[in-house]
């Protein structure tokens, strides 16, 4: 999911179930599955989503 004004440029690979916050800017980065991304390259904040036990 990409929120407003988020961008993915260059040779980037975005994993499954990733959320890019508003104004996130990803360039030439690999983002793993199940993460939330904040900020701008090269100073991205990548937080792994933690799911409760089912």
Gaussian input, Z-matrix of N, CA and C with variables (Angstrom, degrees):
# hf/3-21g

backbone

0 1
 N
 C     1     B1
 C     2     B2     1     A1
 N     3     B3     2     A2     1     D1
 C     4     B4     3     A3     2     D2
 C     5     B5     4     A4     3     D3
 N     6     B6     5     A5     4     D4
 C     7     B7     6     A6     5     D5
 C     8     B8     7     A7     6     D6
 N     9     B9     8     A8     7     D7
 C    10    B10     9     A9     8     D8
 C    11    B11    10    A10     9     D9
 N    12    B12    11    A11    10    D10
 C    13    B13    12    A12    11    D11
 C    14    B14    13    A13    12    D12
 N    15    B15    14    A14    13    D13
 C    16    B16    15    A15    14    D14
 C    17    B17    16    A16    15    D15
 N    18    B18    17    A17    16    D16
 C    19    B19    18    A18    17    D17
 C    20    B20    19    A19    18    D18
 N    21    B21    20    A20    19    D19
 C    22    B22    21    A21    20    D20
 C    23    B23    22    A22    21    D21
 N    24    B24    23    A23    22    D22
 C    25    B25    24    A24    23    D23
 C    26    B26    25    A25    24    D24
 N    27    B27    26    A26    25    D25
 C    28    B28    27    A27    26    D26
 C    29    B29    28    A28    27    D27
 N    30    B30    29    A29    28    D28
 C    31    B31    30    A30    29    D29
 C    32    B32    31    A31    30    D30
 N    33    B33    32    A32    31    D31
 C    34    B34    33    A33    32    D32
 C    35    B35    34    A34    33    D33
 N    36    B36    35    A35    34    D34
 C    37    B37    36    A36    35    D35
 C    38    B38    37    A37    36    D36
 N    39    B39    38    A38    37    D37
 C    40    B40    39    A39    38    D38
 C    41    B41    40    A40    39    D39
 N    42    B42    41    A41    40    D40
 C    43    B43    42    A42    41    D41
 C    44    B44    43    A43    42    D42
 N    45    B45    44    A44    43    D43
 C    46    B46    45    A45    44    D44
 C    47    B47    46    A46    45    D45
 N    48    B48    47    A47    46    D46
 C    49    B49    48    A48    47    D47
 C    50    B50    49    A49    48    D48
 N    51    B51    50    A50    49    D49
 C    52    B52    51    A51    50    D50
 C    53    B53    52    A52    51    D51
 N    54    B54    53    A53    52    D52
 C    55    B55    54    A54    53    D53
 C    56    B56    55    A55    54    D54
 N    57    B57    56    A56    55    D55
 C    58    B58    57    A57    56    D56
 C    59    B59    58    A58    57    D57
 N    60    B60    59    A59    58    D58
 C    61    B61    60    A60    59    D59
 C    62    B62    61    A61    60    D60
 N    63    B63    62    A62    61    D61
 C    64    B64    63    A63    62    D62
 C    65    B65    64    A64    63    D63
 N    66    B66    65    A65    64    D64
 C    67    B67    66    A66    65    D65
 C    68    B68    67    A67    66    D66
 N    69    B69    68    A68    67    D67
 C    70    B70    69    A69    68    D68
 C    71    B71    70    A70    69    D69
 N    72    B72    71    A71    70    D70
 C    73    B73    72    A72    71    D71
 C    74    B74    73    A73    72    D72
 N    75    B75    74    A74    73    D73
 C    76    B76    75    A75    74    D74
 C    77    B77    76    A76    75    D75
 N    78    B78    77    A77    76    D76
 C    79    B79    78    A78    77    D77
 C    80    B80    79    A79    78    D78
 N    81    B81    80    A80    79    D79
 C    82    B82    81    A81    80    D80
 C    83    B83    82    A82    81    D81
 N    84    B84    83    A83    82    D82
 C    85    B85    84    A84    83    D83
 C    86    B86    85    A85    84    D84
 N    87    B87    86    A86    85    D85
 C    88    B88    87    A87    86    D86
 C    89    B89    88    A88    87    D87
 N    90    B90    89    A89    88    D88
 C    91    B91    90    A90    89    D89
 C    92    B92    91    A91    90    D90
 N    93    B93    92    A92    91    D91
 C    94    B94    93    A93    92    D92
 C    95    B95    94    A94    93    D93
 N    96    B96    95    A95    94    D94
 C    97    B97    96    A96    95    D95
 C    98    B98    97    A97    96    D96
 N    99    B99    98    A98    97    D97
 C   100   B100    99    A99    98    D98
 C   101   B101   100   A100    99    D99
 N   102   B102   101   A101   100   D100
 C   103   B103   102   A102   101   D101
 C   104   B104   103   A103   102   D102
 N   105   B105   104   A104   103   D103
 C   106   B106   105   A105   104   D104
 C   107   B107   106   A106   105   D105
 N   108   B108   107   A107   106   D106
 C   109   B109   108   A108   107   D107
 C   110   B110   109   A109   108   D108
 N   111   B111   110   A110   109   D109
 C   112   B112   111   A111   110   D110
 C   113   B113   112   A112   111   D111
 N   114   B114   113   A113   112   D112
 C   115   B115   114   A114   113   D113
 C   116   B116   115   A115   114   D114
 N   117   B117   116   A116   115   D115
 C   118   B118   117   A117   116   D116
 C   119   B119   118   A118   117   D117
 N   120   B120   119   A119   118   D118
 C   121   B121   120   A120   119   D119
 C   122   B122   121   A121   120   D120
 N   123   B123   122   A122   121   D121
 C   124   B124   123   A123   122   D122
 C   125   B125   124   A124   123   D123
 N   126   B126   125   A125   124   D124
 C   127   B127   126   A126   125   D125
 C   128   B128   127   A127   126   D126
 N   129   B129   128   A128   127   D127
 C   130   B130   129   A129   128   D128
 C   131   B131   130   A130   129   D129
 N   132   B132   131   A131   130   D130
 C   133   B133   132   A132   131   D131
 C   134   B134   133   A133   132   D132
 N   135   B135   134   A134   133   D133
 C   136   B136   135   A135   134   D134
 C   137   B137   136   A136   135   D135
 N   138   B138   137   A137   136   D136
 C   139   B139   138   A138   137   D137
 C   140   B140   139   A139   138   D138
 N   141   B141   140   A140   139   D139
 C   142   B142   141   A141   140   D140
 C   143   B143   142   A142   141   D141
 N   144   B144   143   A143   142   D142
 C   145   B145   144   A144   143   D143
 C   146   B146   145   A145   144   D144
 N   147   B147   146   A146   145   D145
 C   148   B148   147   A147   146   D146
 C   149   B149   148   A148   147   D147
 N   150   B150   149   A149   148   D148
 C   151   B151   150   A150   149   D149
 C   152   B152   151   A151   150   D150
 N   153   B153   152   A152   151   D151
 C   154   B154   153   A153   152   D152
 C   155   B155   154   A154   153   D153
 N   156   B156   155   A155   154   D154
 C   157   B157   156   A156   155   D155
 C   158   B158   157   A157   156   D156
 N   159   B159   158   A158   157   D157
 C   160   B160   159   A159   158   D158
 C   161   B161   160   A160   159   D159

   B1=1.4385
   B2=1.5247
   B3=1.2988
   B4=1.4659
   B5=1.5248
   B6=1.3235
   B7=1.4494
   B8=1.5257
   B9=1.3168
   B10=1.4611
   B11=1.5264
   B12=1.3068
   B13=1.4615
   B14=1.5369
   B15=1.3356
   B16=1.4708
   B17=1.5266
   B18=1.3458
   B19=1.4591
   B20=1.5186
   B21=1.3453
   B22=1.4610
   B23=1.5131
   B24=1.3341
   B25=1.4594
   B26=1.5248
   B27=1.3217
   B28=1.4585
   B29=1.5105
   B30=1.3135
   B31=1.4628
   B32=1.5287
   B33=1.3126
   B34=1.4643
   B35=1.5180
   B36=1.3180
   B37=1.4611
   B38=1.5218
   B39=1.3323
   B40=1.4553
   B41=1.5242
   B42=1.3322
   B43=1.4602
   B44=1.5203
   B45=1.3198
   B46=1.4620
   B47=1.5269
   B48=1.3222
   B49=1.4626
   B50=1.5281
   B51=1.3266
   B52=1.4636
   B53=1.5228
   B54=1.3243
   B55=1.4595
   B56=1.5191
   B57=1.3323
   B58=1.4610
   B59=1.5222
   B60=1.3149
   B61=1.4618
   B62=1.5276
   B63=1.3244
   B64=1.4624
   B65=1.5248
   B66=1.3128
   B67=1.4681
   B68=1.5257
   B69=1.3323
   B70=1.4672
   B71=1.5239
   B72=1.3295
   B73=1.4570
   B74=1.5212
   B75=1.3398
   B76=1.4602
   B77=1.5222
   B78=1.3202
   B79=1.4641
   B80=1.5252
   B81=1.3337
   B82=1.4647
   B83=1.5233
   B84=1.3227
   B85=1.4720
   B86=1.5215
   B87=1.3147
   B88=1.4580
   B89=1.5200
   B90=1.3202
   B91=1.4532
   B92=1.5345
   B93=1.3354
   B94=1.4658
   B95=1.5314
   B96=1.3238
   B97=1.4640
   B98=1.5229
   B99=1.3402
   B100=1.4759
   B101=1.5203
   B102=1.3343
   B103=1.4631
   B104=1.5245
   B105=1.3216
   B106=1.4559
   B107=1.5205
   B108=1.3382
   B109=1.4655
   B110=1.5189
   B111=1.3413
   B112=1.4570
   B113=1.5206
   B114=1.3178
   B115=1.4579
   B116=1.5130
   B117=1.3291
   B118=1.4615
   B119=1.5182
   B120=1.3405
   B121=1.4688
   B122=1.5122
   B123=1.3000
   B124=1.4667
   B125=1.5251
   B126=1.3201
   B127=1.4680
   B128=1.5217
   B129=1.3266
   B130=1.4576
   B131=1.5214
   B132=1.3211
   B133=1.4545
   B134=1.5247
   B135=1.3248
   B136=1.4606
   B137=1.5215
   B138=1.3278
   B139=1.4635
   B140=1.5242
   B141=1.3160
   B142=1.4600
   B143=1.5191
   B144=1.3294
   B145=1.4559
   B146=1.5156
   B147=1.3205
   B148=1.4590
   B149=1.5136
   B150=1.3111
   B151=1.4600
   B152=1.5192
   B153=1.3296
   B154=1.4621
   B155=1.5208
   B156=1.2990
   B157=1.4727
   B158=1.5207
   B159=1.3191
   B160=1.4764
   B161=1.5037
   A1=107.11
   A2=114.93
   A3=120.71
   A4=108.85
   A5=115.43
   A6=119.74
   A7=110.58
   A8=116.56
   A9=121.99
   A10=113.21
   A11=114.21
   A12=124.67
   A13=114.03
   A14=118.35
   A15=119.68
   A16=108.21
   A17=115.84
   A18=120.84
   A19=109.94
   A20=116.12
   A21=122.98
   A22=106.21
   A23=116.78
   A24=121.60
   A25=110.62
   A26=115.35
   A27=121.46
   A28=113.08
   A29=115.42
   A30=122.64
   A31=109.50
   A32=115.15
   A33=121.39
   A34=109.77
   A35=116.16
   A36=121.87
   A37=106.97
   A38=115.60
   A39=121.79
   A40=107.64
   A41=117.02
   A42=121.80
   A43=112.40
   A44=115.29
   A45=122.55
   A46=110.41
   A47=116.11
   A48=123.66
   A49=112.47
   A50=115.24
   A51=122.11
   A52=108.91
   A53=116.53
   A54=122.66
   A55=108.67
   A56=115.96
   A57=121.58
   A58=107.47
   A59=116.51
   A60=120.43
   A61=110.78
   A62=115.60
   A63=120.57
   A64=109.07
   A65=116.36
   A66=124.70
   A67=114.35
   A68=118.87
   A69=120.11
   A70=108.21
   A71=116.10
   A72=122.51
   A73=107.45
   A74=116.75
   A75=122.37
   A76=108.48
   A77=117.11
   A78=120.60
   A79=108.75
   A80=115.25
   A81=123.32
   A82=112.54
   A83=117.32
   A84=122.56
   A85=109.16
   A86=116.62
   A87=122.80
   A88=107.80
   A89=116.20
   A90=122.08
   A91=107.64
   A92=118.24
   A93=120.30
   A94=112.06
   A95=115.80
   A96=122.21
   A97=111.32
   A98=115.45
   A99=123.31
   A100=113.86
   A101=117.04
   A102=120.80
   A103=111.28
   A104=113.59
   A105=121.91
   A106=106.55
   A107=116.52
   A108=121.46
   A109=109.57
   A110=115.25
   A111=122.53
   A112=108.73
   A113=117.95
   A114=121.98
   A115=113.98
   A116=114.90
   A117=122.01
   A118=110.24
   A119=115.41
   A120=120.27
   A121=108.59
   A122=119.57
   A123=129.12
   A124=113.59
   A125=118.62
   A126=122.43
   A127=112.12
   A128=116.51
   A129=120.50
   A130=111.36
   A131=114.83
   A132=121.60
   A133=105.36
   A134=116.11
   A135=121.58
   A136=107.36
   A137=115.74
   A138=120.75
   A139=108.73
   A140=115.52
   A141=121.77
   A142=108.82
   A143=116.67
   A144=120.06
   A145=109.10
   A146=115.99
   A147=121.67
   A148=107.94
   A149=115.73
   A150=120.80
   A151=109.45
   A152=116.43
   A153=120.27
   A154=110.61
   A155=116.73
   A156=119.57
   A157=108.63
   A158=114.90
   A159=121.31
   A160=110.92
   D1=134.68
   D2=178.30
   D3=-118.65
   D4=122.12
   D5=177.22
   D6=-86.28
   D7=174.74
   D8=-171.33
   D9=-53.83
   D10=136.86
   D11=175.68
   D12=64.19
   D13=16.59
   D14=173.84
   D15=-81.90
   D16=150.87
   D17=-174.96
   D18=-138.52
   D19=144.12
   D20=172.94
   D21=-128.28
   D22=118.68
   D23=-175.82
   D24=-130.49
   D25=159.09
   D26=173.94
   D27=74.50
   D28=-152.85
   D29=-177.28
   D30=-89.80
   D31=70.14
   D32=-178.74
   D33=-104.58
   D34=146.69
   D35=172.29
   D36=-123.82
   D37=120.07
   D38=-179.16
   D39=-106.04
   D40=123.79
   D41=-178.31
   D42=-71.87
   D43=-177.04
   D44=179.15
   D45=-77.30
   D46=148.06
   D47=175.94
   D48=56.75
   D49=46.53
   D50=178.25
   D51=-104.75
   D52=139.57
   D53=174.90
   D54=-114.87
   D55=124.14
   D56=174.54
   D57=-99.96
   D58=120.01
   D59=-177.50
   D60=-68.03
   D61=168.11
   D62=176.38
   D63=-58.23
   D64=135.63
   D65=178.97
   D66=69.01
   D67=12.23
   D68=175.22
   D69=-70.18
   D70=142.38
   D71=-175.98
   D72=-133.04
   D73=107.19
   D74=-176.69
   D75=-111.35
   D76=122.25
   D77=177.47
   D78=-134.66
   D79=126.16
   D80=178.19
   D81=52.27
   D82=45.04
   D83=-179.82
   D84=-126.86
   D85=150.98
   D86=171.80
   D87=-104.93
   D88=124.39
   D89=-179.23
   D90=-109.18
   D91=123.10
   D92=-178.79
   D93=-71.34
   D94=168.62
   D95=177.82
   D96=-61.80
   D97=156.27
   D98=171.65
   D99=56.04
   D100=51.04
   D101=-179.18
   D102=-130.02
   D103=160.74
   D104=169.67
   D105=-115.02
   D106=135.51
   D107=-174.64
   D108=-119.18
   D109=131.06
   D110=178.51
   D111=-128.79
   D112=153.18
   D113=172.81
   D114=89.88
   D115=-161.87
   D116=-174.57
   D117=-132.88
   D118=143.03
   D119=176.61
   D120=-60.73
   D121=142.40
   D122=2.61
   D123=-90.76
   D124=11.90
   D125=-177.10
   D126=-106.81
   D127=47.48
   D128=-179.27
   D129=-71.72
   D130=148.74
   D131=170.64
   D132=-110.14
   D133=116.83
   D134=-178.01
   D135=-115.86
   D136=116.58
   D137=-178.89
   D138=-112.26
   D139=126.11
   D140=177.67
   D141=-73.64
   D142=133.75
   D143=176.48
   D144=-77.02
   D145=135.38
   D146=177.80
   D147=-108.75
   D148=121.61
   D149=179.36
   D150=-98.83
   D151=141.38
   D152=176.82
   D153=-69.27
   D154=160.88
   D155=179.95
   D156=-71.71
   D157=140.01
   D158=-177.63
   D159=-101.97

